[in-house]
Every structure is written in structure tokens, then in C-alpha cells.
Amino acid sequence: MKNNLAERRAGRNWTQADLAAALGVSRQTVISIEREKFDPSLPLAFLIARTFGCAIEDIFTAE
């Protein structure tokens, strides 16, 4: 699944560790999602969207 998570994170001047802490996941999970090597669970996708104040579809798109 494609995503723009890295751009959104950088736009807030957050490190991957900052985002991981906000989401309650490991930095490796954030890295894997940003590199599109791992698709988040639906609850995690909702949490990511809520963290950035947008809809899931604003961050994640089908390939």
C-alpha cells in the first residue's frame, strides 16, 4: 500500500522515533510502513490518520 507518511511526518518536524512514540509502536514499524514494506492494521491506520488529523485515504492509497 502506498503512503505519504514520511512526508507528513517530516512536515511536522517529527523523527521516526517521535512518531513511533505517539503511535505506541516501535521505530522499526514506522520505518517499515514508510518504506511500504509493511501495511498497518486497520486500527493502526486509524490511529495514524487521527494523529495527523485526516482520513486514512489521505495517507494510504491502494497500489
All heavy atoms as a GROMACS GRO file, in nm:
protein
  491
    1MET      N    1   0.085  -0.116   0.000
    1MET     CA    2   0.000   0.000   0.000
    1MET      C    3   0.090   0.124   0.000
    1MET      O    4   0.182   0.134   0.080
    1MET     CB    5  -0.090  -0.004   0.124
    1MET     CG    6  -0.188   0.106   0.128
    1MET     SD    7  -0.322   0.090   0.253
    1MET     CE    8  -0.267  -0.025   0.371
    2LYS      N    9   0.062   0.214  -0.091
    2LYS     CA   10   0.141   0.338  -0.097
    2LYS      C   11   0.096   0.432   0.014
    2LYS      O   12  -0.019   0.428   0.058
    2LYS     CB   13   0.122   0.405  -0.232
    2LYS     CG   14   0.179   0.324  -0.347
    2LYS     CD   15   0.192   0.409  -0.470
    2LYS     CE   16   0.263   0.334  -0.579
    2LYS     NZ   17   0.403   0.309  -0.551
    3ASN      N   18   0.188   0.517   0.058
    3ASN     CA   19   0.152   0.614   0.160
    3ASN      C   20   0.244   0.735   0.154
    3ASN      O   21   0.349   0.732   0.089
    3ASN     CB   22   0.158   0.550   0.299
    3ASN     CG   23   0.298   0.521   0.344
    3ASN    OD1   24   0.370   0.611   0.384
    3ASN    ND2   25   0.339   0.393   0.336
    4ASN      N   26   0.199   0.841   0.217
    4ASN     CA   27   0.280   0.963   0.224
    4ASN      C   28   0.317   0.995   0.369
    4ASN      O   29   0.332   1.111   0.406
    4ASN     CB   30   0.205   1.081   0.159
    4ASN     CG   31   0.071   1.108   0.225
    4ASN    OD1   32   0.047   1.071   0.339
    4ASN    ND2   33  -0.018   1.174   0.153
    5LEU      N   34   0.332   0.890   0.447
    5LEU     CA   35   0.359   0.907   0.590
    5LEU      C   36   0.489   0.982   0.616
    5LEU      O   37   0.493   1.070   0.702
    5LEU     CB   38   0.360   0.770   0.658
    5LEU     CG   39   0.369   0.771   0.810
    5LEU    CD1   40   0.254   0.850   0.872
    5LEU    CD2   41   0.372   0.629   0.863
    6ALA      N   42   0.594   0.951   0.544
    6ALA     CA   43   0.723   1.018   0.566
    6ALA      C   44   0.712   1.168   0.542
    6ALA      O   45   0.766   1.248   0.620
    6ALA     CB   46   0.830   0.956   0.476
    7GLU      N   47   0.641   1.207   0.436
    7GLU     CA   48   0.625   1.349   0.406
    7GLU      C   49   0.543   1.418   0.516
    7GLU      O   50   0.576   1.529   0.559
    7GLU     CB   51   0.557   1.368   0.271
    7GLU     CG   52   0.642   1.326   0.152
    7GLU     CD   53   0.634   1.175   0.123
    7GLU    OE1   54   0.555   1.102   0.188
    7GLU    OE2   55   0.710   1.129   0.037
    8ARG      N   56   0.437   1.353   0.560
    8ARG     CA   57   0.354   1.412   0.667
    8ARG      C   58   0.435   1.423   0.797
    8ARG      O   59   0.427   1.524   0.867
    8ARG     CB   60   0.228   1.329   0.690
    8ARG     CG   61   0.128   1.345   0.578
    8ARG     CD   62   0.003   1.264   0.605
    8ARG     NE   63  -0.093   1.286   0.500
    8ARG     CZ   64  -0.185   1.383   0.502
    8ARG    NH1   65  -0.194   1.462   0.605
    8ARG    NH2   66  -0.268   1.398   0.401
    9ARG      N   67   0.511   1.321   0.828
    9ARG     CA   68   0.592   1.324   0.949
    9ARG      C   69   0.695   1.436   0.941
    9ARG      O   70   0.712   1.516   1.034
    9ARG     CB   71   0.662   1.188   0.969
    9ARG     CG   72   0.754   1.185   1.089
    9ARG     CD   73   0.824   1.051   1.100
    9ARG     NE   74   0.896   1.010   0.981
    9ARG     CZ   75   1.012   1.060   0.941
    9ARG    NH1   76   1.069   1.157   1.010
    9ARG    NH2   77   1.070   1.015   0.832
   10ALA      N   78   0.764   1.445   0.830
   10ALA     CA   79   0.866   1.548   0.812
   10ALA      C   80   0.804   1.688   0.818
   10ALA      O   81   0.867   1.782   0.868
   10ALA     CB   82   0.938   1.527   0.679
   11GLY      N   83   0.681   1.700   0.769
   11GLY     CA   84   0.613   1.829   0.772
   11GLY      C   85   0.589   1.880   0.913
   11GLY      O   86   0.572   1.999   0.935
   12ARG      N   87   0.589   1.790   1.006
   12ARG     CA   88   0.573   1.829   1.148
   12ARG      C   89   0.706   1.829   1.222
   12ARG      O   90   0.709   1.844   1.343
   12ARG     CB   91   0.476   1.733   1.217
   12ARG     CG   92   0.336   1.748   1.166
   12ARG     CD   93   0.240   1.668   1.247
   12ARG     NE   94   0.105   1.690   1.197
   12ARG     CZ   95  -0.002   1.668   1.268
   12ARG    NH1   96   0.008   1.624   1.391
   12ARG    NH2   97  -0.121   1.692   1.217
   13ASN      N   98   0.813   1.807   1.148
   13ASN     CA   99   0.948   1.801   1.207
   13ASN      C  100   0.958   1.693   1.314
   13ASN      O  101   1.024   1.711   1.415
   13ASN     CB  102   0.991   1.937   1.264
   13ASN     CG  103   1.011   2.039   1.156
   13ASN    OD1  104   1.065   2.009   1.050
   13ASN    ND2  105   0.965   2.161   1.180
   14TRP      N  106   0.889   1.582   1.289
   14TRP     CA  107   0.895   1.468   1.380
   14TRP      C  108   0.997   1.369   1.327
   14TRP      O  109   1.007   1.346   1.207
   14TRP     CB  110   0.762   1.397   1.389
   14TRP     CG  111   0.655   1.469   1.463
   14TRP    CD1  112   0.666   1.587   1.529
   14TRP    CD2  113   0.520   1.426   1.479
   14TRP    NE1  114   0.545   1.620   1.585
   14TRP    CE2  115   0.454   1.524   1.557
   14TRP    CE3  116   0.449   1.316   1.436
   14TRP    CZ2  117   0.320   1.513   1.592
   14TRP    CZ3  118   0.316   1.305   1.471
   14TRP    CH2  119   0.252   1.402   1.549
   15THR      N  120   1.071   1.310   1.417
   15THR     CA  121   1.156   1.198   1.379
   15THR      C  122   1.071   1.072   1.373
   15THR      O  123   0.956   1.071   1.421
   15THR     CB  124   1.268   1.176   1.483
   15THR    OG1  125   1.208   1.137   1.608
   15THR    CG2  126   1.351   1.303   1.503
   16GLN      N  127   1.128   0.969   1.319
   16GLN     CA  128   1.056   0.841   1.319
   16GLN      C  129   1.031   0.795   1.462
   16GLN      O  130   0.928   0.738   1.492
   16GLN     CB  131   1.135   0.737   1.240
   16GLN     CG  132   1.138   0.767   1.092
   16GLN     CD  133   1.238   0.684   1.016
   16GLN    OE1  134   1.342   0.645   1.071
   16GLN    NE2  135   1.210   0.657   0.890
   17ALA      N  136   1.126   0.823   1.550
   17ALA     CA  137   1.109   0.786   1.691
   17ALA      C  138   0.995   0.866   1.755
   17ALA      O  139   0.919   0.811   1.836
   17ALA     CB  140   1.239   0.809   1.767
   18ASP      N  141   0.983   0.994   1.720
   18ASP     CA  142   0.872   1.076   1.772
   18ASP      C  143   0.738   1.016   1.731
   18ASP      O  144   0.647   1.004   1.813
   18ASP     CB  145   0.879   1.220   1.719
   18ASP     CG  146   0.999   1.297   1.768
   18ASP    OD1  147   1.052   1.266   1.876
   18ASP    OD2  148   1.040   1.391   1.696
   19LEU      N  149   0.726   0.982   1.604
   19LEU     CA  150   0.600   0.926   1.555
   19LEU      C  151   0.574   0.790   1.618
   19LEU      O  152   0.461   0.761   1.659
   19LEU     CB  153   0.601   0.914   1.402
   19LEU     CG  154   0.474   0.857   1.340
   19LEU    CD1  155   0.351   0.940   1.379
   19LEU    CD2  156   0.488   0.851   1.187
   20ALA      N  157   0.677   0.709   1.630
   20ALA     CA  158   0.661   0.579   1.693
   20ALA      C  159   0.609   0.594   1.836
   20ALA      O  160   0.518   0.522   1.878
   20ALA     CB  161   0.793   0.502   1.692
   21ALA      N  162   0.663   0.689   1.909
   21ALA     CA  163   0.618   0.713   2.047
   21ALA      C  164   0.473   0.759   2.049
   21ALA      O  165   0.394   0.715   2.133
   21ALA     CB  166   0.709   0.815   2.114
   22ALA      N  167   0.436   0.845   1.957
   22ALA     CA  168   0.298   0.895   1.951
   22ALA      C  169   0.200   0.783   1.920
   22ALA      O  170   0.086   0.785   1.965
   22ALA     CB  171   0.287   1.006   1.846
   23LEU      N  172   0.245   0.686   1.841
   23LEU     CA  173   0.158   0.577   1.799
   23LEU      C  174   0.165   0.456   1.893
   23LEU      O  175   0.082   0.366   1.883
   23LEU     CB  176   0.195   0.532   1.657
   23LEU     CG  177   0.179   0.635   1.547
   23LEU    CD1  178   0.237   0.582   1.416
   23LEU    CD2  179   0.034   0.676   1.530
   24GLY      N  180   0.267   0.453   1.978
   24GLY     CA  181   0.284   0.339   2.067
   24GLY      C  182   0.336   0.215   1.995
   24GLY      O  183   0.301   0.103   2.030
   25VAL      N  184   0.418   0.239   1.891
   25VAL     CA  185   0.478   0.129   1.816
   25VAL      C  186   0.629   0.148   1.814
   25VAL      O  187   0.681   0.250   1.858
   25VAL     CB  188   0.423   0.122   1.671
   25VAL    CG1  189   0.272   0.099   1.670
   25VAL    CG2  190   0.459   0.246   1.591
   26SER      N  191   0.699   0.054   1.759
   26SER     CA  192   0.845   0.065   1.750
   26SER      C  193   0.884   0.154   1.632
   26SER      O  194   0.806   0.172   1.538
   26SER     CB  195   0.908  -0.073   1.732
   26SER     OG  196   0.879  -0.123   1.603
   27ARG      N  197   1.004   0.209   1.641
   27ARG     CA  198   1.057   0.289   1.529
   27ARG      C  199   1.066   0.202   1.404
   27ARG      O  200   1.042   0.250   1.294
   27ARG     CB  201   1.194   0.345   1.568
   27ARG     CG  202   1.254   0.433   1.461
   27ARG     CD  203   1.383   0.500   1.511
   27ARG     NE  204   1.454   0.558   1.400
   27ARG     CZ  205   1.555   0.497   1.336
   27ARG    NH1  206   1.598   0.380   1.377
   27ARG    NH2  207   1.614   0.554   1.233
   28GLN      N  208   1.100   0.076   1.422
   28GLN     CA  209   1.110  -0.015   1.308
   28GLN      C  210   0.976  -0.030   1.237
   28GLN      O  211   0.971  -0.039   1.114
   28GLN     CB  212   1.160  -0.153   1.353
   28GLN     CG  213   1.187  -0.247   1.237
   28GLN     CD  214   1.292  -0.193   1.139
   28GLN    OE1  215   1.396  -0.144   1.181
   28GLN    NE2  216   1.264  -0.202   1.010
   29THR      N  217   0.867  -0.027   1.312
   29THR     CA  218   0.734  -0.034   1.249
   29THR      C  219   0.711   0.090   1.163
   29THR      O  220   0.664   0.079   1.050
   29THR     CB  221   0.625  -0.046   1.358
   29THR    OG1  222   0.644  -0.168   1.428
   29THR    CG2  223   0.486  -0.042   1.297
   30VAL      N  224   0.746   0.208   1.215
   30VAL     CA  225   0.728   0.331   1.136
   30VAL      C  226   0.814   0.325   1.010
   30VAL      O  227   0.767   0.357   0.900
   30VAL     CB  228   0.765   0.455   1.222
   30VAL    CG1  229   0.769   0.581   1.136
   30VAL    CG2  230   0.664   0.472   1.335
   31ILE      N  231   0.938   0.279   1.025
   31ILE     CA  232   1.027   0.268   0.909
   31ILE      C  233   0.966   0.174   0.805
   31ILE      O  234   0.962   0.206   0.685
   31ILE     CB  235   1.167   0.218   0.952
   31ILE    CG1  236   1.238   0.326   1.034
   31ILE    CG2  237   1.250   0.178   0.831
   31ILE    CD1  238   1.364   0.276   1.104
   32SER      N  239   0.917   0.061   0.849
   32SER     CA  240   0.859  -0.038   0.757
   32SER      C  241   0.736   0.016   0.685
   32SER      O  242   0.717  -0.008   0.566
   32SER     CB  243   0.823  -0.166   0.832
   32SER     OG  244   0.939  -0.228   0.882
   33ILE      N  245   0.653   0.091   0.757
   33ILE     CA  246   0.535   0.150   0.693
   33ILE      C  247   0.579   0.255   0.592
   33ILE      O  248   0.528   0.258   0.479
   33ILE     CB  249   0.439   0.209   0.798
   33ILE    CG1  250   0.381   0.098   0.887
   33ILE    CG2  251   0.326   0.288   0.730
   33ILE    CD1  252   0.305   0.149   1.008
   34GLU      N  253   0.670   0.342   0.631
   34GLU     CA  254   0.715   0.448   0.540
   34GLU      C  255   0.779   0.390   0.413
   34GLU      O  256   0.763   0.447   0.305
   34GLU     CB  257   0.815   0.540   0.610
   34GLU     CG  258   0.750   0.633   0.712
   34GLU     CD  259   0.847   0.731   0.773
   34GLU    OE1  260   0.969   0.724   0.746
   34GLU    OE2  261   0.801   0.817   0.849
   35ARG      N  262   0.848   0.280   0.426
   35ARG     CA  263   0.913   0.218   0.310
   35ARG      C  264   0.818   0.126   0.233
   35ARG      O  265   0.859   0.060   0.138
   35ARG     CB  266   1.036   0.139   0.356
   35ARG     CG  267   1.146   0.228   0.407
   35ARG     CD  268   1.267   0.150   0.447
   35ARG     NE  269   1.374   0.237   0.496
   35ARG     CZ  270   1.484   0.195   0.554
   35ARG    NH1  271   1.506   0.066   0.569
   35ARG    NH2  272   1.574   0.282   0.595
   36GLU      N  273   0.692   0.122   0.280
   36GLU     CA  274   0.588   0.042   0.216
   36GLU      C  275   0.623  -0.106   0.216
   36GLU      O  276   0.587  -0.180   0.124
   36GLU     CB  277   0.559   0.096   0.075
   36GLU     CG  278   0.512   0.241   0.080
   36GLU     CD  279   0.497   0.308  -0.056
   36GLU    OE1  280   0.527   0.243  -0.157
   36GLU    OE2  281   0.455   0.425  -0.058
   37LYS      N  282   0.693  -0.149   0.320
   37LYS     CA  283   0.727  -0.290   0.338
   37LYS      C  284   0.627  -0.359   0.431
   37LYS      O  285   0.629  -0.480   0.445
   37LYS     CB  286   0.868  -0.303   0.400
   37LYS     CG  287   0.977  -0.239   0.319
   37LYS     CD  288   1.006  -0.318   0.196
   37LYS     CE  289   1.126  -0.258   0.122
   37LYS     NZ  290   1.132  -0.303  -0.014
   38PHE      N  291   0.545  -0.278   0.497
   38PHE     CA  292   0.450  -0.330   0.595
   38PHE      C  293   0.323  -0.247   0.587
   38PHE      O  294   0.329  -0.124   0.589
   38PHE     CB  295   0.512  -0.320   0.736
   38PHE     CG  296   0.418  -0.351   0.847
   38PHE    CD1  297   0.379  -0.481   0.876
   38PHE    CD2  298   0.368  -0.249   0.927
   38PHE    CE1  299   0.293  -0.508   0.981
   38PHE    CE2  300   0.283  -0.276   1.033
   38PHE     CZ  301   0.245  -0.405   1.060
   39ASP      N  302   0.210  -0.315   0.575
   39ASP     CA  303   0.081  -0.246   0.578
   39ASP      C  304   0.028  -0.248   0.721
   39ASP      O  305   0.020  -0.354   0.783
   39ASP     CB  306  -0.021  -0.315   0.486
   39ASP     CG  307   0.014  -0.300   0.340
   39ASP    OD1  308   0.083  -0.203   0.304
   39ASP    OD2  309  -0.028  -0.387   0.261
   40PRO      N  310  -0.007  -0.132   0.774
   40PRO     CA  311  -0.055  -0.129   0.912
   40PRO      C  312  -0.191  -0.197   0.925
   40PRO      O  313  -0.267  -0.204   0.829
   40PRO     CB  314  -0.065   0.021   0.943
   40PRO     CG  315  -0.090   0.083   0.810
   40PRO     CD  316  -0.012   0.000   0.711
   41SER      N  317  -0.218  -0.244   1.044
   41SER     CA  318  -0.352  -0.297   1.072
   41SER      C  319  -0.451  -0.182   1.059
   41SER      O  320  -0.413  -0.064   1.063
   41SER     CB  321  -0.357  -0.355   1.214
   41SER     OG  322  -0.340  -0.250   1.309
   42LEU      N  323  -0.578  -0.216   1.047
   42LEU     CA  324  -0.680  -0.112   1.035
   42LEU      C  325  -0.682  -0.022   1.159
   42LEU      O  326  -0.685   0.101   1.145
   42LEU     CB  327  -0.817  -0.174   1.008
   42LEU     CG  328  -0.928  -0.078   0.970
   42LEU    CD1  329  -0.890   0.009   0.850
   42LEU    CD2  330  -1.055  -0.154   0.940
   43PRO      N  331  -0.677  -0.078   1.281
   43PRO     CA  332  -0.672   0.011   1.398
   43PRO      C  333  -0.550   0.104   1.397
   43PRO      O  334  -0.561   0.222   1.434
   43PRO     CB  335  -0.668  -0.085   1.517
   43PRO     CG  336  -0.734  -0.210   1.466
   43PRO     CD  337  -0.693  -0.218   1.322
   44LEU      N  338  -0.435   0.052   1.355
   44LEU     CA  339  -0.316   0.138   1.350
   44LEU      C  340  -0.331   0.244   1.241
   44LEU      O  341  -0.292   0.360   1.260
   44LEU     CB  342  -0.190   0.054   1.327
   44LEU     CG  343  -0.058   0.132   1.320
   44LEU    CD1  344  -0.037   0.220   1.444
   44LEU    CD2  345   0.059   0.035   1.302
   45ALA      N  346  -0.389   0.208   1.128
   45ALA     CA  347  -0.412   0.307   1.022
   45ALA      C  348  -0.504   0.418   1.070
   45ALA      O  349  -0.481   0.536   1.042
   45ALA     CB  350  -0.469   0.239   0.898
   46PHE      N  351  -0.609   0.381   1.144
   46PHE     CA  352  -0.699   0.484   1.200
   46PHE      C  353  -0.623   0.572   1.298
   46PHE      O  354  -0.641   0.695   1.299
   46PHE     CB  355  -0.819   0.419   1.270
   46PHE     CG  356  -0.935   0.391   1.180
   46PHE    CD1  357  -0.968   0.260   1.147
   46PHE    CD2  358  -1.011   0.494   1.127
   46PHE    CE1  359  -1.074   0.234   1.063
   46PHE    CE2  360  -1.118   0.468   1.042
   46PHE     CZ  361  -1.151   0.337   1.010
   47LEU      N  362  -0.537   0.513   1.381
   47LEU     CA  363  -0.459   0.591   1.478
   47LEU      C  364  -0.364   0.687   1.406
   47LEU      O  365  -0.349   0.803   1.446
   47LEU     CB  366  -0.382   0.497   1.571
   47LEU     CG  367  -0.293   0.564   1.675
   47LEU    CD1  368  -0.374   0.657   1.765
   47LEU    CD2  369  -0.222   0.457   1.758
   48ILE      N  370  -0.300   0.640   1.300
   48ILE     CA  371  -0.210   0.726   1.223
   48ILE      C  372  -0.288   0.843   1.165
   48ILE      O  373  -0.246   0.958   1.176
   48ILE     CB  374  -0.140   0.644   1.111
   48ILE    CG1  375  -0.042   0.544   1.173
   48ILE    CG2  376  -0.069   0.737   1.014
   48ILE    CD1  377   0.010   0.440   1.075
   49ALA      N  378  -0.402   0.813   1.106
   49ALA     CA  379  -0.484   0.920   1.048
   49ALA      C  380  -0.529   1.020   1.155
   49ALA      O  381  -0.522   1.142   1.134
   49ALA     CB  382  -0.605   0.860   0.976
   50ARG      N  383  -0.572   0.970   1.269
   50ARG     CA  384  -0.616   1.059   1.378
   50ARG      C  385  -0.498   1.144   1.427
   50ARG      O  386  -0.515   1.262   1.456
   50ARG     CB  387  -0.675   0.976   1.492
   50ARG     CG  388  -0.741   1.060   1.599
   50ARG     CD  389  -0.820   0.980   1.701
   50ARG     NE  390  -0.742   0.872   1.760
   50ARG     CZ  391  -0.779   0.744   1.760
   50ARG    NH1  392  -0.893   0.708   1.708
   50ARG    NH2  393  -0.703   0.652   1.816
   51THR      N  394  -0.380   1.086   1.432
   51THR     CA  395  -0.261   1.161   1.476
   51THR      C  396  -0.234   1.278   1.384
   51THR      O  397  -0.194   1.386   1.430
   51THR     CB  398  -0.139   1.066   1.481
   51THR    OG1  399  -0.166   0.963   1.576
   51THR    CG2  400  -0.013   1.140   1.521
   52PHE      N  401  -0.259   1.260   1.255
   52PHE     CA  402  -0.235   1.367   1.158
   52PHE      C  403  -0.362   1.446   1.127
   52PHE      O  404  -0.359   1.536   1.044
   52PHE     CB  405  -0.174   1.310   1.031
   52PHE     CG  406  -0.031   1.268   1.049
   52PHE    CD1  407   0.003   1.136   1.074
   52PHE    CD2  408   0.070   1.363   1.046
   52PHE    CE1  409   0.134   1.098   1.094
   52PHE    CE2  410   0.202   1.326   1.065
   52PHE     CZ  411   0.235   1.193   1.090
   53GLY      N  412  -0.472   1.414   1.192
   53GLY     CA  413  -0.595   1.491   1.175
   53GLY      C  414  -0.654   1.482   1.036
   53GLY      O  415  -0.704   1.581   0.982
   54CYS      N  416  -0.647   1.363   0.978
   54CYS     CA  417  -0.701   1.346   0.842
   54CYS      C  418  -0.764   1.208   0.829
   54CYS      O  419  -0.767   1.130   0.924
   54CYS     CB  420  -0.590   1.365   0.740
   54CYS     SG  421  -0.457   1.245   0.754
   55ALA      N  422  -0.814   1.178   0.712
   55ALA     CA  423  -0.874   1.048   0.684
   55ALA      C  424  -0.765   0.949   0.642
   55ALA      O  425  -0.659   0.989   0.592
   55ALA     CB  426  -0.977   1.060   0.572
   56ILE      N  427  -0.792   0.823   0.661
   56ILE     CA  428  -0.697   0.719   0.620
   56ILE      C  429  -0.661   0.735   0.473
   56ILE      O  430  -0.545   0.722   0.435
   56ILE     CB  431  -0.756   0.579   0.647
   56ILE    CG1  432  -0.764   0.552   0.797
   56ILE    CG2  433  -0.673   0.471   0.579
   56ILE    CD1  434  -0.834   0.422   0.832
   57GLU      N  435  -0.761   0.765   0.392
   57GLU     CA  436  -0.738   0.776   0.248
   57GLU      C  437  -0.645   0.892   0.212
   57GLU      O  438  -0.590   0.895   0.102
   57GLU     CB  439  -0.870   0.795   0.173
   57GLU     CG  440  -0.965   0.680   0.188
   57GLU     CD  441  -1.053   0.687   0.314
   57GLU    OE1  442  -1.033   0.777   0.397
   57GLU    OE2  443  -1.141   0.602   0.328
   58ASP      N  444  -0.630   0.988   0.302
   58ASP     CA  445  -0.538   1.099   0.276
   58ASP      C  446  -0.392   1.054   0.291
   58ASP      O  447  -0.302   1.120   0.239
   58ASP     CB  448  -0.564   1.214   0.373
   58ASP     CG  449  -0.700   1.277   0.352
   58ASP    OD1  450  -0.753   1.270   0.239
   58ASP    OD2  451  -0.752   1.336   0.449
   59ILE      N  452  -0.371   0.944   0.362
   59ILE     CA  453  -0.234   0.894   0.387
   59ILE      C  454  -0.206   0.770   0.304
   59ILE      O  455  -0.099   0.758   0.244
   59ILE     CB  456  -0.214   0.863   0.536
   59ILE    CG1  457  -0.232   0.991   0.619
   59ILE    CG2  458  -0.074   0.804   0.560
   59ILE    CD1  459  -0.229   0.969   0.769
   60PHE      N  460  -0.301   0.677   0.301
   60PHE     CA  461  -0.280   0.548   0.235
   60PHE      C  462  -0.364   0.537   0.110
   60PHE      O  463  -0.481   0.575   0.109
   60PHE     CB  464  -0.317   0.434   0.330
   60PHE     CG  465  -0.233   0.432   0.455
   60PHE    CD1  466  -0.283   0.487   0.573
   60PHE    CD2  467  -0.106   0.379   0.456
   60PHE    CE1  468  -0.206   0.488   0.690
   60PHE    CE2  469  -0.029   0.379   0.571
   60PHE     CZ  470  -0.079   0.433   0.688
   61THR      N  471  -0.304   0.484   0.005
   61THR     CA  472  -0.377   0.459  -0.119
   61THR      C  473  -0.341   0.320  -0.170
   61THR      O  474  -0.230   0.271  -0.148
   61THR     CB  475  -0.342   0.561  -0.228
   61THR    OG1  476  -0.202   0.559  -0.251
   61THR    CG2  477  -0.385   0.702  -0.188
   62ALA      N  478  -0.437   0.259  -0.236
   62ALA     CA  479  -0.410   0.127  -0.296
   62ALA      C  480  -0.311   0.144  -0.410
   62ALA      O  481  -0.306   0.246  -0.476
   62ALA     CB  482  -0.540   0.067  -0.347
   63GLU      N  483  -0.234   0.041  -0.432
   63GLU     CA  484  -0.133   0.049  -0.539
   63GLU      C  485  -0.195   0.042  -0.674
   63GLU      O  486  -0.299  -0.001  -0.696
   63GLU     CB  487  -0.032  -0.064  -0.522
   63GLU     CG  488   0.048  -0.046  -0.396
   63GLU     CD  489   0.152  -0.155  -0.381
   63GLU    OE1  490   0.235  -0.168  -0.472
   63GLU    OE2  491   0.151  -0.223  -0.280
   0.00000   0.00000   0.00000
